[in-house]
Amino acid sequence: QLAKKYGGDAAPYPNDPLVVTAPGEESGTFGSFVELTLEPFVEDAGIKRYEEEVAPRPDYQASANDNVIIEGISGTPSSLGWVGYAFYVNNQETVKALDIDGGDGCVAPTEETIASFDYPISRPLFIYVEAGRADDAEVEAFVDYYLSDEGIASATEVGYVAIPDDDLEATRSVWEDRTTGTQVED
């Protein structure tokens, strides 16, 4: 019904049961996916709420392990699932990424479209430092590394998308000044 309502077409997809494997509710990837893809259609399309929250199909297979999700997606021809971009990048030989139409035509997930948020289901990843612990040697060392060129390079080597240079410099400045209560601007 959603396909008809929103202009989709079932061809060339088989008439087989859809097997959905995805992160569990404890995952930020789960929460972001639901917020970005399901929430907008709840009232309009009559998607049912489960346990007061919008959720994917009640029969989906949840896992906290992205490798298990990749196995679930690649193990069934009529499967669908989602993981973070880094897990897709490291498993492109067994899973396929989908282009997403956010209203301006389909956009493929790439480093560029994710960094610019042109890929409609892109999201930033954050760490939060408790203000009272910011000067603890261990915390300081971790955040310093996390925001260093070496730390950014380590993240991109495993498939994460680097923060744009302007945003990185602003983030480093917030950390150096120990500014609290900062928010991301849209």
WOTABEL-V495906 format. One record per backbone hydrogen bond with DSSP energy under -0.5 kcal/mol. NH is the residue of the N-H (numbers start at 0). CO is the residue of the C=O. If there is no record, write none. Layout:
BEGIN
nh->NH co->CO
nh->NH co->CO
END
This chain:
BEGIN
nh->4 co->0
nh->5 co->1
nh->6 co->3
nh->7 co->2
nh->12 co->9
nh->15 co->13
nh->18 co->77
nh->19 co->17
nh->20 co->18
nh->20 co->79
nh->21 co->60
nh->22 co->81
nh->23 co->62
nh->26 co->23
nh->30 co->26
nh->31 co->27
nh->32 co->28
nh->33 co->29
nh->34 co->30
nh->35 co->31
nh->36 co->32
nh->37 co->32
nh->37 co->33
nh->38 co->33
nh->40 co->37
nh->41 co->37
nh->41 co->38
nh->44 co->40
nh->45 co->41
nh->46 co->40
nh->46 co->41
nh->49 co->52
nh->52 co->49
nh->54 co->47
nh->59 co->56
nh->60 co->19
nh->61 co->59
nh->62 co->21
nh->65 co->63
nh->67 co->64
nh->68 co->64
nh->69 co->65
nh->70 co->66
nh->71 co->67
nh->72 co->68
nh->73 co->69
nh->74 co->70
nh->75 co->72
nh->78 co->75
nh->79 co->18
nh->81 co->20
nh->86 co->83
nh->87 co->83
nh->88 co->84
nh->89 co->85
nh->90 co->87
nh->91 co->88
nh->93 co->90
nh->94 co->90
nh->99 co->106
nh->101 co->99
nh->101 co->104
nh->103 co->104
nh->106 co->99
nh->109 co->107
nh->113 co->109
nh->114 co->110
nh->115 co->111
nh->116 co->113
nh->117 co->112
nh->118 co->112
nh->119 co->117
nh->121 co->118
nh->129 co->127
nh->132 co->129
nh->133 co->129
nh->133 co->130
nh->135 co->132
nh->139 co->135
nh->140 co->136
nh->141 co->137
nh->142 co->138
nh->143 co->139
nh->144 co->140
nh->145 co->141
nh->146 co->142
nh->147 co->143
nh->147 co->144
nh->150 co->144
nh->151 co->147
nh->152 co->148
nh->153 co->149
nh->154 co->150
nh->155 co->151
nh->156 co->152
nh->157 co->153
nh->157 co->154
nh->158 co->155
nh->159 co->154
nh->167 co->163
nh->168 co->164
nh->169 co->165
nh->170 co->166
nh->171 co->167
nh->172 co->168
nh->173 co->169
nh->174 co->170
nh->175 co->171
nh->176 co->172
nh->177 co->173
nh->177 co->174
nh->178 co->173
END
